[in-house]
Amino acid sequence: MADEKELYGYEEDEIITLEFDDGTEEECGILGVFDANGSDYIALNPLGTEDVYIYGYKEYEEDYELIDITDEKEYEAVVAEFDKLAVE
């Protein structure tokens, strides 16, 4: 039987595990990293769903950081940019 992650169309290195404050974890495929208003963001797809999570994104030499978007106007602008990219 095929590895479950392959069923969702992602390669092993395209999947990250989110760890939430309540201790739960969720595996997500990386849809892409994109720029909006001069900052980097990442779009993630929880495996087996059609949901999309968007976070601020900072990449370091050997690591990365996901940043919650707490400002509603920033979030709306980032989602609008993602929607434009997703249609292209």
C-alpha beads as a LAMMPS data file, in Angstrom:
LAMMPS data file: protein, C-alpha beads

88 atoms
87 bonds

1 atom types
1 bond types

-500.0 500.0 xlo xhi
-500.0 500.0 ylo yhi
-500.0 500.0 zlo zhi

Masses

1 110.0

Atoms # bond

1 1 1 0.000 0.000 0.000
2 1 1 1.236 3.505 -0.807
3 1 1 2.405 5.740 1.994
4 1 1 -0.558 7.818 3.176
5 1 1 1.290 11.095 2.508
6 1 1 1.734 10.182 -1.153
7 1 1 -2.027 9.864 -1.512
8 1 1 -2.385 13.592 -1.031
9 1 1 0.083 14.464 -3.775
10 1 1 2.897 15.799 -1.579
11 1 1 6.475 14.609 -1.400
12 1 1 7.910 13.819 2.043
13 1 1 9.905 17.086 2.103
14 1 1 6.754 19.084 1.284
15 1 1 5.023 18.126 4.529
16 1 1 5.439 19.844 7.878
17 1 1 3.839 19.097 11.216
18 1 1 2.144 21.977 13.002
19 1 1 2.167 21.807 16.789
20 1 1 -0.605 23.800 18.427
21 1 1 -0.601 25.321 21.918
22 1 1 -3.024 22.649 23.162
23 1 1 -0.529 19.902 22.280
24 1 1 -2.312 18.643 19.165
25 1 1 -0.429 18.147 15.920
26 1 1 -1.530 18.364 12.302
27 1 1 0.400 17.374 9.203
28 1 1 0.167 19.894 6.369
29 1 1 1.370 19.978 2.800
30 1 1 3.192 23.115 1.728
31 1 1 1.208 24.807 -1.038
32 1 1 3.842 27.488 -1.409
33 1 1 5.703 30.462 -0.032
34 1 1 4.712 33.826 -1.470
35 1 1 5.292 37.539 -1.026
36 1 1 2.590 40.021 -0.040
37 1 1 3.305 43.649 0.854
38 1 1 7.034 42.954 1.084
39 1 1 6.786 40.104 3.585
40 1 1 6.923 36.330 3.104
41 1 1 3.965 34.085 3.866
42 1 1 3.369 30.350 3.617
43 1 1 0.184 28.560 2.591
44 1 1 -0.383 25.139 4.148
45 1 1 -2.976 22.484 3.386
46 1 1 -3.915 20.137 6.253
47 1 1 -3.655 16.658 4.740
48 1 1 -6.956 15.191 3.652
49 1 1 -8.814 18.509 3.671
50 1 1 -9.455 21.410 1.343
51 1 1 -8.547 23.900 4.096
52 1 1 -5.712 26.396 3.723
53 1 1 -3.771 27.877 6.633
54 1 1 -1.710 31.011 6.006
55 1 1 1.121 32.138 8.262
56 1 1 3.875 34.696 8.151
57 1 1 7.101 32.932 7.219
58 1 1 10.756 33.566 8.044
59 1 1 13.448 31.236 6.768
60 1 1 16.828 30.869 8.425
61 1 1 19.894 28.889 7.335
62 1 1 18.674 25.567 8.697
63 1 1 15.259 26.369 10.140
64 1 1 12.121 28.420 9.643
65 1 1 9.525 30.223 11.745
66 1 1 5.769 30.413 11.253
67 1 1 4.195 33.616 12.525
68 1 1 0.521 34.001 13.368
69 1 1 -1.149 36.848 11.490
70 1 1 -3.047 38.715 14.187
71 1 1 -3.907 41.900 12.292
72 1 1 -7.210 41.486 10.429
73 1 1 -6.329 43.960 7.645
74 1 1 -2.974 42.268 7.075
75 1 1 -4.684 38.861 6.985
76 1 1 -7.285 40.048 4.451
77 1 1 -4.556 41.512 2.217
78 1 1 -2.507 38.307 2.398
79 1 1 -5.525 36.116 1.613
80 1 1 -6.370 38.351 -1.371
81 1 1 -2.801 37.961 -2.675
82 1 1 -2.921 34.184 -2.163
83 1 1 -6.256 34.011 -3.997
84 1 1 -4.752 35.905 -6.959
85 1 1 -1.792 33.504 -7.069
86 1 1 -4.000 30.429 -6.685
87 1 1 -6.086 31.424 -9.738
88 1 1 -3.057 31.990 -12.005

Bonds

1 1 1 2
2 1 2 3
3 1 3 4
4 1 4 5
5 1 5 6
6 1 6 7
7 1 7 8
8 1 8 9
9 1 9 10
10 1 10 11
11 1 11 12
12 1 12 13
13 1 13 14
14 1 14 15
15 1 15 16
16 1 16 17
17 1 17 18
18 1 18 19
19 1 19 20
20 1 20 21
21 1 21 22
22 1 22 23
23 1 23 24
24 1 24 25
25 1 25 26
26 1 26 27
27 1 27 28
28 1 28 29
29 1 29 30
30 1 30 31
31 1 31 32
32 1 32 33
33 1 33 34
34 1 34 35
35 1 35 36
36 1 36 37
37 1 37 38
38 1 38 39
39 1 39 40
40 1 40 41
41 1 41 42
42 1 42 43
43 1 43 44
44 1 44 45
45 1 45 46
46 1 46 47
47 1 47 48
48 1 48 49
49 1 49 50
50 1 50 51
51 1 51 52
52 1 52 53
53 1 53 54
54 1 54 55
55 1 55 56
56 1 56 57
57 1 57 58
58 1 58 59
59 1 59 60
60 1 60 61
61 1 61 62
62 1 62 63
63 1 63 64
64 1 64 65
65 1 65 66
66 1 66 67
67 1 67 68
68 1 68 69
69 1 69 70
70 1 70 71
71 1 71 72
72 1 72 73
73 1 73 74
74 1 74 75
75 1 75 76
76 1 76 77
77 1 77 78
78 1 78 79
79 1 79 80
80 1 80 81
81 1 81 82
82 1 82 83
83 1 83 84
84 1 84 85
85 1 85 86
86 1 86 87
87 1 87 88
